[in-house]
Each structure stands twice: as structure tokens, then as C-alpha cells.
Amino acid sequence: MDQAQGQPEPLVRGIRQSQLERFLTLIREGYPKAELATCFLEERAGINNIPNMANVRDVLSHFATFLDPEIDEKERADQLAHAEEHLRRAIMEPYQIAIEDIAVKVADLYDKYRKFVLPAKDAHLSLKSAPNDVQINARLREIRERFEAGRLAKGRNRWDGPWEEGVKNFTFAFDGLEELLQELERYSNLFDHTETARKHTRLHLWGIAATVIAGILAVLVAYLFYRLAQT
């Protein structure tokens, strides 16, 4: 006879089998996502993910307490809930950290871009295709919307479809910022190279002019000495 027919639920080392299976399923399905998030932060954003290591450690700590035969059913259920929260944070927080880090880089570069590149956009052929303020702000609005959607999903206390969608929104926001950063860097570098070339051209022209003037002066001086010698 099974539990539905009146038999008590099987125990595994004093723990209800269904409860233990739920915890093990949480680790099996959640840990690979946490590891993927850690790799994302370290490899794509270049940030060591120490807080995430702490979250994963806390999951194991709660699991160890969960296995303690001396605790009651309520405390065991609490340990499972706490572990689930730490695992959710281990999955979501790396993406948010990566986005906030690259957002600062984009903001700093965008300030310089507006100050130097945009005013020179129409004066240089290489900058003609550089995005303007309207285009950049439209992209930033979409990125911000995805980021906010990710934050809302992070705050959910249920591990469901909308929560999973939050991870996708965070990833989209990071990809958008990374693409924008690379584009701003490319046009900023083009501007720098163009300005450097113009300075070199001006210096070269000034050098030619100085040489010509010096030559003319030398001829004039020689002529004056010649006339003086004739008198």
C-alpha cells in the first residue's frame, strides 16, 4: 500500500522522502544555472564573483542543517526555503552586477562621445554613420526596460516562468550595453585618429610654410648683401 492508501510516507535517514527529493531537485536544477551566471560575470564582465560563491556555500550550509535529524519539520521546511532564496540570488545577482558595471562604462564614454564626437560628426566622412543622440537614447530606453523587467523578476518569491524570463531580460540588457559600448569606442577611436591626422597635417603644412619662408628670407638676405657689396 502507498501513502494515498494510508501508509506513512517513506523516510530517508529520518527525513520525508518527498521533502528530500525536493531539496535535491532544487540543487540539480539550480546549481548549473548559478554556475552559468558565475561564468557570465567572470568571463564577459571580468569580475570575480565572490558574493556568488558565498550564496552557493550558504545553500550547502542550509542543506547540511536540513539533514540534521534533530530538527523538526517546520525548521526543515525553513532550511529548504532559505536555500532556494540563496540559489535564486546566485543565479540573478551576477547578471545584475555585470549590467551595473558596464552601464557605468557606457555612461562615462557617452559623455565624452557627446562632447567630442557628435559635434564633429558632419565634418568627417568616417563619422557619418556614427549614431546620434536620438538613436542612442532609444537603445538605452529599451535596455533600461529590459533591466527593470529583470529586477522585477528577481524580486519574485516564486521560481516560475516569469522569474526565468528575468534572466533573459538581464542577458539582453547586458548584450545591448556591450554592443553600444563597442560602437561608442569605435567611433571615439576614429575621432581620435582623425584629429591626430589633422594635427599632423597642420604641423606638416606649417613645416613646409616655415621652410618656404626661411628660403625666401635667405634669398632676400643674400640679395641685400649682394647690393651692399656693389655700393
C-alpha positions in Angstrom: 0.0 0.0 0.0 1.2 3.5 -0.8 0.8 6.8 1.2 -2.6 7.6 -0.5 -3.9 4.3 0.8 -3.0 5.1 4.4 0.7 4.1 4.6 3.1 6.7 6.1 5.5 8.5 3.7 8.8 6.7 3.4 11.7 8.2 5.3 15.3 8.6 4.3 17.5 8.9 7.4 14.6 10.3 9.3 13.6 12.8 6.6 10.4 12.5 4.5 11.4 11.3 1.1 9.3 13.9 -0.8 11.0 16.7 1.1 14.5 15.3 0.5 13.7 14.9 -3.2 12.5 18.5 -3.4 15.8 19.8 -2.0 17.9 17.5 -4.3 15.9 18.6 -7.3 16.5 22.3 -6.3 20.2 21.7 -6.3 20.2 19.6 -9.5 18.2 22.2 -11.5 19.5 25.4 -9.9 23.2 24.9 -9.5 24.1 24.6 -13.2 22.3 28.0 -13.7 24.2 29.5 -10.8 27.5 28.2 -12.3 26.5 29.7 -15.7 25.8 33.0 -14.1 29.2 33.0 -12.4 30.9 32.2 -15.7 29.0 35.1 -17.4 30.1 37.6 -14.7 33.8 36.4 -14.7 34.3 35.9 -18.5 32.1 38.5 -20.0 32.3 41.3 -17.4 35.8 40.4 -16.0 34.6 40.5 -12.4 35.4 37.9 -9.7 32.2 36.7 -8.3 33.0 36.3 -4.6 29.4 37.1 -3.4 28.1 34.3 -5.6 30.5 31.8 -4.0 29.0 32.8 -0.6 25.5 32.2 -1.9 26.3 28.7 -3.1 28.1 28.0 0.2 25.0 29.1 2.1 22.9 26.6 0.0 25.2 23.8 1.2 25.0 25.1 4.7 21.2 25.0 4.7 21.3 21.5 3.2 23.6 20.3 6.0 21.2 21.7 8.6 18.3 20.2 6.6 19.8 16.8 7.0 20.2 17.2 10.8 17.9 14.5 12.3 17.4 16.6 15.4 15.4 19.5 13.8 11.6 19.4 13.4 9.6 19.6 10.2 9.0 23.3 10.3 12.7 24.1 10.6 13.5 21.6 7.9 11.0 23.4 5.6 12.6 26.7 6.5 16.0 25.5 5.5 14.7 24.5 2.1 13.1 27.9 1.6 16.3 29.7 2.7 18.4 27.5 0.3 16.1 28.3 -2.6 16.4 32.0 -1.9 20.2 31.8 -1.9 20.2 29.8 -5.1 17.9 32.3 -6.8 20.3 35.1 -5.8 23.3 33.1 -7.0 21.6 33.0 -10.4 20.3 36.5 -10.7 22.8 38.7 -9.0 25.8 38.1 -11.3 23.8 39.4 -14.2 22.7 42.5 -12.3 26.3 43.1 -11.2 27.6 42.8 -14.7 25.0 45.2 -16.1 25.6 47.8 -13.5 29.3 47.6 -14.1 29.1 48.0 -17.9 26.4 50.7 -17.5 29.0 52.9 -15.7 31.4 52.4 -18.6 28.8 53.3 -21.2 27.7 56.4 -19.3 31.3 57.7 -19.0 32.1 57.1 -22.6 28.8 58.5 -23.8 29.6 61.8 -22.0 32.9 62.1 -24.0 31.1 61.0 -27.2 28.6 63.8 -26.9 31.3 66.3 -26.1 33.7 65.5 -28.9 32.4 63.0 -31.5 28.9 64.3 -32.1 29.9 68.0 -32.8 32.4 66.7 -35.4 30.1 64.1 -36.9 29.2 66.1 -40.0 32.7 67.3 -40.6 34.4 63.9 -41.1 33.4 61.2 -43.6 34.5 58.5 -41.2 32.0 59.7 -38.6 28.9 60.0 -40.9 27.4 56.7 -39.7 28.0 57.4 -36.0 24.7 57.1 -34.0 23.2 60.4 -32.9 21.6 61.2 -29.5 18.1 60.2 -30.6 19.3 56.8 -31.8 21.4 56.1 -28.7 18.7 57.2 -26.3 16.2 54.9 -28.0 18.5 52.0 -27.5 19.2 52.9 -23.9 15.4 53.1 -23.2 14.9 49.6 -24.5 17.9 48.3 -22.4 16.6 50.1 -19.3 13.1 48.5 -19.8 14.7 45.0 -20.0 16.9 45.7 -17.0 13.9 46.8 -14.9 11.9 43.7 -16.0 14.8 41.6 -14.8 14.8 43.4 -11.4 11.1 42.8 -11.0 11.5 39.2 -11.8 14.4 38.9 -9.3 12.1 40.1 -6.6 9.6 37.3 -7.2 9.5 34.7 -4.4 8.4 32.0 -6.9 10.7 30.1 -9.2 8.5 30.1 -12.2 8.3 31.2 -15.9 8.3 34.9 -15.3 11.3 34.5 -13.0 13.2 32.6 -15.6 12.3 35.3 -18.1 14.0 37.8 -15.8 17.4 36.1 -16.5 16.8 36.5 -20.2 16.0 40.2 -19.8 19.2 40.7 -17.8 21.2 39.0 -20.5 19.5 41.1 -23.2 20.3 44.3 -21.3 24.0 43.3 -20.9 24.3 42.4 -24.6 22.7 45.7 -25.6 25.1 47.7 -23.4 28.1 45.8 -24.5 27.2 46.4 -28.2 26.6 50.1 -27.5 29.9 50.4 -25.7 31.8 48.8 -28.5 30.2 51.1 -31.0 30.9 54.2 -29.0 34.5 53.1 -28.6 34.9 52.5 -32.3 33.7 56.0 -33.3 35.6 57.6 -30.5 38.8 55.9 -31.7 38.0 57.1 -35.3 37.6 60.6 -34.0 40.9 60.4 -32.1 42.7 59.1 -35.2 41.1 61.8 -37.4 42.1 64.6 -35.0 45.6 63.2 -34.7 45.9 63.0 -38.5 44.7 66.6 -38.8 47.2 67.8 -36.3 50.0 66.0 -38.1 48.8 67.5 -41.4 48.7 71.0 -39.9 52.2 70.6 -38.4 53.4 69.3 -41.8 51.9 72.3 -43.6 53.4 74.7 -41.0 56.8 73.0 -41.6 56.5 73.4 -45.3 55.5 77.0 -44.9 58.4 77.7 -42.5 60.8 76.1 -44.9 59.5 78.2 -47.8 59.6 81.4 -45.7 63.1 80.6 -44.5 64.1 80.1 -48.1 62.6 83.4 -49.2 64.3 85.2 -46.3 67.7 83.6 -47.2 67.3 84.8 -50.8 66.4 88.3 -49.6 69.3 88.4 -47.2 71.7 87.2 -49.9 70.3 89.8 -52.3 70.7 92.6 -49.7 74.4 91.5 -49.1 74.9 91.5 -52.8 73.6 95.0 -53.2 75.6 96.3 -50.3 78.7 94.7 -51.8 78.0 96.6 -55.1 78.0 100.0 -53.4 
